[in-house]
């Protein structure tokens, strides 16, 4: 099982520790470093900055939001950074949810998310292969555009720049069972948001036809500490925000996933508290058991014992949301 460092997205401003952490992860033998975006910092610019300060570590987006860019624009970002970094890019894509797509990007959330995702990936692949002009007669992504307001002058094009790698890996962040199953057919890997090594049945059906070489790269908060309850609090804070606030009360993919993982009553309570403005209560309502099973928190010996269950399953890459160099070092030593 390879290790990756997940840095997430910026908060109020850039985190001065991100580049030093990425360099330390590279020194420790981590395979990859990953950035993210929500509705603040973008995913590609920080990764480009990190690329300039590292030499070998792979550079992943977890995830680049599809609504933020047309698929050709995303492919342009990926092929450009791949050239500049010497072929280190792992392109992780995600659809996001209606609240972000419509509220932030000002675009309609697709009525058929699987079709929209499939078309998006198709366009990206065509750009990167550069076998001919990009042509897709799609429901959501048509190239050339032929909608009712089109001029009719659109011309099929292929990229001027020759991509460094025509088969640059594409991964998808997917949560629903059908979306995960499609991911195994159209992508090179999957980026689970929550992964519990003790509940393989949650994803078993969706992963029934995983091809050889398929990447499964979940994120997990990793924190070496003596006080487990205190170490789990950042995990619970993240879960409270995602389950309570990253989605509408009627459509929240993160809450639905928590429910499928055996915590339906708790997920709905977290949602209700968060939406009522009782955010601290929402965080405290996150069960310690759930936060614990999707993370690696505690003393070194406890993390070593729990890491074995991650290594025995189908996970190929563990992406560590780790706040400090000591936790990164311990994880690297335990996984050696």
C-alpha positions in Angstrom: 0.0 0.0 0.0 1.5 3.3 -1.1 1.2 6.5 1.0 0.0 9.9 -0.1 -0.2 13.2 1.6 -3.6 15.0 1.3 -3.3 18.7 1.9 -6.9 19.6 1.1 -7.9 23.2 0.3 -7.0 26.5 1.9 -9.0 28.0 4.6 -8.8 31.8 5.2 -5.5 31.9 3.3 -2.6 29.8 2.1 -1.1 27.4 4.6 2.7 28.1 4.9 3.2 24.5 6.0 2.0 22.9 2.8 5.2 23.1 0.8 7.4 22.0 3.8 5.0 19.1 4.5 5.1 18.0 0.8 8.9 18.1 0.8 9.0 16.1 4.0 6.6 13.5 2.5 8.8 13.2 -0.6 11.9 12.7 1.6 10.0 10.0 3.6 9.1 8.1 0.5 5.5 9.1 0.1 4.3 8.3 -3.4 2.0 11.3 -3.9 0.7 14.7 -2.6 -2.9 15.9 -3.2 -4.6 19.2 -3.2 -8.4 20.0 -3.3 -10.9 22.8 -3.9 -14.3 23.8 -2.7 -15.3 27.5 -3.1 -12.0 29.3 -2.3 -8.5 28.2 -3.4 -8.3 26.3 -6.7 -6.8 22.8 -7.0 -4.2 23.3 -9.7 -2.3 26.5 -8.6 -1.1 25.2 -5.2 -0.2 21.9 -6.8 1.9 23.7 -9.4 3.7 25.6 -6.6 4.4 22.3 -4.9 5.7 20.8 -8.1 8.3 23.6 -8.4 9.6 22.7 -4.9 9.7 18.9 -5.3 11.2 16.5 -7.8 9.7 13.0 -7.7 6.5 12.9 -5.7 3.3 12.5 -7.8 0.9 15.4 -7.9 -2.8 14.6 -7.4 -6.0 16.6 -7.5 -8.5 15.3 -5.0 -10.6 16.6 -6.4 -10.8 19.0 -9.4 -14.5 19.9 -9.5 -16.0 19.3 -12.9 -18.4 22.2 -12.7 -15.5 24.6 -12.2 -14.1 24.0 -15.8 -15.1 22.6 -19.1 -13.5 19.2 -19.6 -11.2 20.6 -22.3 -10.0 23.3 -19.8 -9.4 20.6 -17.2 -7.4 18.6 -19.7 -5.4 21.7 -20.6 -4.5 22.2 -16.9 -3.5 18.5 -16.5 -1.4 18.3 -19.6 0.4 21.6 -18.8 1.2 20.6 -15.3 2.2 17.1 -16.4 4.8 18.6 -18.8 6.1 21.1 -16.2 6.4 18.4 -13.5 8.0 15.7 -15.7 4.9 13.4 -15.8 3.8 13.4 -12.2 0.1 14.3 -12.5 -2.8 12.2 -11.2 -6.0 13.8 -12.3 -8.8 13.3 -9.7 -12.2 14.6 -10.7 -15.4 15.0 -8.8 -18.9 16.2 -9.6 -19.6 17.9 -6.3 -23.3 18.5 -5.3 -26.2 20.7 -6.2 -25.5 23.2 -3.4 -22.0 24.0 -4.8 -22.6 23.5 -8.5 -25.6 25.8 -8.6 -24.8 28.0 -5.6 -21.1 28.7 -6.4 -20.5 27.8 -10.0 -23.9 29.1 -11.2 -24.6 26.1 -13.3 -27.4 23.5 -13.2 -26.6 20.3 -11.4 -26.9 17.5 -14.1 -30.1 15.6 -13.9 -28.2 12.5 -14.9 -24.9 12.7 -12.9 -23.5 9.4 -14.3 -24.0 10.5 -17.9 -22.4 13.9 -17.2 -19.4 12.3 -15.6 -19.0 9.8 -18.4 -19.1 12.5 -21.0 -16.7 14.7 -19.1 -14.1 11.8 -18.8 -14.5 11.0 -22.5 -13.6 14.5 -23.5 -10.6 14.6 -21.1 -9.4 11.3 -22.5 -9.8 12.5 -26.1 -7.7 15.6 -25.4 -4.9 13.6 -23.7 -4.8 10.9 -26.4 -4.7 13.6 -29.1 -5.6 11.0 -31.8 -7.8 13.5 -33.6 -10.1 16.5 -33.0 -12.4 16.2 -29.9 -15.8 15.2 -31.0 -18.6 14.3 -28.6 -22.3 14.4 -29.3 -23.3 14.5 -25.6 -26.2 15.5 -23.5 -24.1 17.7 -21.3 -20.8 18.1 -23.1 -20.9 18.5 -26.9 -17.9 19.2 -29.0 -18.4 21.2 -31.1 -21.2 23.0 -29.3 -24.5 22.7 -31.2 -27.0 24.1 -28.8 -29.9 26.4 -29.8 -27.7 29.5 -29.2 -24.8 28.2 -31.2 -23.4 30.1 -34.2 -22.8 27.0 -36.2 -19.2 28.0 -36.7 -17.7 25.6 -34.1 -14.8 23.5 -35.4 -13.6 20.2 -34.0 -10.1 20.8 -32.6 -7.3 18.9 -31.0 -4.7 20.3 -28.6 -1.8 22.3 -30.1 0.4 21.0 -27.3 1.2 17.3 -27.5 0.4 15.8 -24.1 3.4 14.2 -22.3 1.4 11.1 -21.4 -1.6 10.2 -23.5 -2.7 7.8 -20.7 -2.4 10.2 -17.8 -4.3 8.5 -14.9 -7.8 9.7 -14.3 -9.5 9.0 -10.9 -13.0 9.9 -9.8 -14.4 10.9 -6.4 -17.6 8.9 -6.3 -20.0 8.1 -3.4 -23.1 6.5 -4.7 -23.1 2.7 -5.5 -23.8 3.2 -9.2 -21.3 6.0 -9.5 -18.6 3.9 -7.9 -19.4 1.0 -10.2 -19.2 3.3 -13.3 -15.9 4.6 -12.0 -14.4 1.1 -12.2 -15.3 1.0 -15.9 -14.3 4.5 -17.1 -11.5 5.6 -14.8 -8.1 4.5 -13.6 -8.9 4.8 -10.0 -11.4 5.8 -7.3 -11.0 8.4 -4.5 -13.4 7.4 -1.6 -14.3 10.1 0.8 -14.8 7.8 3.7 -13.3 4.3 3.9 -13.8 1.9 6.8 -11.6 -1.3 6.6 -14.1 -3.0 8.9 -17.0 -2.5 6.6 -16.0 -4.0 3.2 -19.6 -4.9 2.4 -20.5 -1.2 2.0 -18.6 -1.1 -1.4 -18.4 -4.8 -2.2 -21.0 -4.9 -5.0 -19.8 -1.7 -6.6 -16.2 -3.0 -6.7 -17.1 -6.4 -8.0 -15.5 -5.8 -11.4 -12.4 -3.8 -10.5 -9.8 -4.2 -13.3 -6.2 -5.0 -12.7 -4.1 -2.0 -11.7 -7.2 0.0 -10.6 -6.3 2.5 -7.8 -8.3 2.8 -4.7 -7.1 5.8 -2.7 -9.2 6.9 0.3 -8.3 9.8 2.5 -7.9 9.3 6.3 -6.9 11.7 9.0 -3.7 10.4 10.6 -2.6 11.8 14.0 -0.1 10.3 16.4 -1.2 11.3 19.9 -1.8 9.9 23.4 -5.3 11.4 23.9 -7.5 9.5 21.4 -10.6 11.6 22.1 -8.7 14.9 21.5 -7.2 13.4 18.4 -10.6 12.5 17.0 -12.0 16.0 17.5 -10.6 17.3 14.2 -12.1 14.3 12.4 -15.5 14.9 14.0 -15.2 18.6 13.1 -14.6 17.7 9.4 -17.5 15.2 9.5 -19.8 17.6 11.1 -19.2 20.2 8.4 -19.4 17.7 5.5 -22.4 15.8 6.7 -24.2 18.8 8.1 -23.3 21.6 5.7 -21.9 20.3 2.5 -25.2 19.7 0.9 -28.9 20.5 1.1 -31.2 18.8 3.7 -32.9 17.0 0.9 -29.8 16.0 -1.0 -26.5 15.5 0.8 -24.3 12.7 -0.7 -22.0 12.7 2.4 -24.9 12.2 4.8 -26.3 9.5 2.6 -22.9 7.7 2.6 -22.7 7.8 6.4 -26.2 6.3 6.5 -25.2 3.5 4.2 -22.2 2.8 6.5 -24.6 2.0 9.4 -25.1 5.5 11.0 -28.3 6.7 9.4 -30.0 8.0 12.6 -26.8 9.8 13.6 -26.3 11.3 10.1 -29.8 12.8 10.1 -29.3 14.2 13.6 -26.0 15.9 12.6 -27.7 17.4 9.5 -30.6 18.7 11.6 -28.3 20.3 14.2 -26.0 21.9 11.7 -28.9 23.3 9.6 -30.4 24.8 12.8 -27.2 26.7 13.4 -26.1 24.4 16.3 -22.8 23.6 14.8 -20.9 22.7 17.9 -23.6 20.3 18.9 -23.5 18.8 15.4 -19.8 18.1 15.7 -20.3 16.5 19.1 -23.1 14.4 17.7 -20.6 12.6 15.4 -20.1 9.2 16.9 -16.5 8.6 18.1 -16.8 5.1 16.7 -17.5 6.4 13.1 -14.7 9.0 13.3 -12.3 6.4 14.6 -13.0 3.7 12.0 -12.3 6.0 9.1 -9.1 7.4 10.5 -5.8 6.5 12.2 -5.6 8.3 15.5 -3.8 7.5 18.7 -0.5 6.2 20.0 2.0 4.7 17.6 1.2 1.1 18.8 -2.5 1.6 18.2 -2.0 3.1 14.7 0.3 0.2 13.9 -2.3 -2.4 14.8 -5.1 -0.6 12.9 -3.0 0.0 9.9 -2.8 -3.7 9.2 -6.6 -3.8 8.5 -6.1 -1.1 5.8 -3.2 -3.0 4.3 -5.2 -6.3 4.0 -8.0 -4.8 2.0 -8.2 -3.5 -1.6 -6.8 -0.1 -0.8 -3.8 0.7 -3.0 -3.0 4.2 -1.7 -3.7 5.7 1.7 -3.9 9.5 1.5 -3.0 10.8 4.9 -4.6 14.1 6.1 -1.8 14.6 8.5 -1.2 17.9 10.4 2.5 17.3 11.4 5.8 15.8 10.3 5.9 13.4 13.2 2.7 11.7 12.2 3.9 11.5 8.6 7.2 10.0 9.8 5.5 7.4 12.0 3.1 6.4 9.3 6.0 6.0 6.8 7.9 3.8 9.3 4.9 1.6 10.1 4.1 1.1 6.4 7.6 0.3 5.3 
